[in-house]
Amino acid sequence: AITRCSKRGIMKVRKSSILLAILIIIASLALDQTTKWAVVQAIPLYGKIELIPHFFDLTYIQNIGAGFSIMEGYGVVFFSLITLIACAVIVYYFCTTEDRRIQSALSFVFAGALGNWIDRLRFGYVRDFFSFRIFGQSFPVFNVADVCITMGFFSILLILWIDDFKEKRKWKQNKLQ
């Protein structure tokens, strides 16, 4: 185990947790960067390939903003600073929890943040391409890195909700006894 200092005192992060995190990050980054490269090779800017009519397209766009194209025009330096802060917070929580489920979910969030940051540093924008229309309304275009961030974040929420539910059920059972 690797020993880390935290405000909670000395904490041991298992080597297996770190190895799993590294594997998640490498696999997620590889998938993210490979799919972005493939889309750029196959689809011109603002072009699209309809895969499921009236529901799902691959549409290549260049996003200079944050998720869902919000905060356009803030620039690479601003988004780099936000990404570095977010990654530092993720690493801190990774090292201060012993819950491997949370560590895995944080690894997906970290990988997604890193994948989009790589794009910003290389190109000045993020390459997005998944385009859905739900009930006739277009959903913002996104990429694999965005999926990793969303999946990791919602996994954390689900884990916390399930653990809270189990704790409340356990507390009620103990109270009845």
PEPEPE-V676416 format. One line per field, one symbol per residue. ss: DSSP state (H for helix, E for strand, - for the rest). phi: phi as a letter, one per 30 degrees, with the letter a starting at -180 (. if undefined). Layout:
ss=???
phi=???
This chain:
ss=-EEEEE--EEEEE-HHHHHHHHHHHHHHHHHHHHHHHHHHHH-----EEEEE---EEEEEEEE---HHH-----HHHHHHHHHHHHHHHHHHHHHH---HHHHHHHHHHHHHHHHHHHHHHHH--EEEEEEEEE--EE---E-HHHHHHHHHHHHHHHHHHHHHHHHHHHHHHHHH-
phi=.ccbcbddjdbccddddddddddddddddddddddddddddcbdeidbbdcbeibbbcbdbccccceiididjdjddedddddddddddddededcccdddddddddddedddddddeeeddbiacdcadbccchicddedbbdddddddddddddddddddddddddddddddddd
